[in-house]
Amino acid sequence: MPQISMKVNGETKRGEVEGRTLLVEFLRENLGLTGTHVGCDTSQCGACTVHVDGLQVKACTMFAGEADGAEVVTIEGVAKGEELSVVQQAFQEHHGLQCGFCTPGMIMAAESLLKVNAKPSETEIREHLHGNICRCTGYHNIVKAIMAASGQDVSDLTPAE
């Protein structure tokens, strides 16, 4: 079996993988990083969203071997020790989660969006989250949390009808 090596959440990780091993499987099964969720296995839900070399990627759409030599950040690598990221804090403060299953993917997508658009509008946030599915929240508090994380006033943001 081929050996791969990648930097995951700042640490070099190595492992043997079959050619068909998906990145999400490698992260969860080989490295024990279970925050990256498997929701649909068809790249529709976004629960497996991670960052590979700074780009937002659905880890169920990429073979682990394709990430050989890459820098990968998972939800476990977003916080700095015990200190949550601004996005994680905003999700907590603005109730941007219910069951929590989609939350890691949503946070990774939000982190990615805010890197390229520091003050996204509600419409821009909703468009960016198009590939991330939440069955619980109706998205309002997720959008509110992302806007709050970007430093925008969310006091007058009302749920869409």
N, C-alpha and C positions, 0 to 999 in steps of 0.2 A: 504494500500500500504506500502511496505517496505521502511524504512528510510535508506539512505546511507550517508556516510561521507567520504570525501577524502580531501587531501591537494592539491589544484590546484593553481599553480603559487605562492606557498608559503603561501597561505591562506586556512584555513579550511573551506570547503563548505559542506553543508548538503542539502538533499532534499528527497522528496518522489518520487519513480519511480516504474513503473510497471516492472515486470520481463523481459519483452521484450524490454525495453528501451535501445537503443544503447548508448554507451559512447558519440559518436558524437552528438546525439540528446540531451543528458543531458547537454553537454558543451554549445551547441548553444542555446537551448530552455530554459533550466532551469537557466543557469548561464550567458547567454548573450555573450558568448565568440565566436563570429561569425568568427573569423580568421581561425578556423578549418572548412574547406570547405567540403561540400558533393558533390562529383562529379559523382560517378557512382553507389553507393550503392552495389557494388559487390566486393570490395577490389582490384580492378584492377588499379585505377588511383593514389592512394597515396595522394590525396588532403586533406584527413582527418588525416594525420600523426601527432601523438603526442608522447610524452614520458611518459611511465607509469613505475614507479620505475626504471627510468634510461634506459629503453629499448624502442626502436622505435616500435610503434604499430599503425596500421591503426584503428582508432577509430570507423570505421563502422563495424569492425569484433569483437568487444568486447561489452558485455552488461555492462551497467553502474554499475550494482550490482557487477560485477567481479572486479571493481575498488574500491569497498568499502574498506577503510583503506589504499589505495594506495596514492602515491605521483604522481601527474600528472602535466606535463608541456606542455602548448600549445604555439603557436606562440606569444601570448600576454605576455608570461612569459620569453621570450628569451632576450629581451632588458632589460637593467637596467635603469628604469625610462625613460628619454629621450635619453639615450645613447644606440645606436644600438650595437648588438653583432658584433664580427669580421666578422662572416658569413653574417649577414644582411648588413654590410657596404660593403663587397666585392660584394654582389649581386647588390647593388646600383651602385658602382663604375665601375663594369664590365658589366653592362647591362644584368644581369642574369634573366631578366623578360621582358615580353611584356604585355600581358593582366593582369597578376598578379594572375590569379585564382589558378594556381598550386604552386605559390611561397611559401606560408606558409608550405605546405607539403615538398617541395624541401629543404627549409631551415631547417626544423626539421630533415629531412633525412641527410642533410649535417652535422648538429651539431652532430648527432649520429655517423656518420662515423668518423669525426675528433676526437671524444673521444677515439676511438679504433685504429685509424690509423692516426697519426699526419701528415704524408706526403704521402698521397695516390697518386698513378700514375693516369694518365688519364683513363687507362683501369679499374683500381680499382674503380674510381669514377663512371664511366659509369655502371659497374656491380652493384654497390651499389644502384644506382638510377633506376635499372631495373624495380622496382615496382612503380615508380612515372612517370606519363605521363604528357608531355607538348605538346600541339598542336601548339604552336606558335614559339618557339625559335630554334628548331633544336638542342638544348642542348649545343651547343658550348660555349656560354657565361655562362651558368650554370656551366659547367665543369671548365671553366676558373675562375669563381668567387670562386669556392670551392678550386681550386689549389692556388689562391691568398690568400684566407683566411688561408691556411695552411702555408703561408710564402714562397711559391715557385714562381720562376720567370715564368711569363706567357707571356713575351714579344715575344717569338718565337712560341707560340702555335697558330697553324693555323687550320682553320676549316677542318674537314674531308670531303673528296669528295664523 
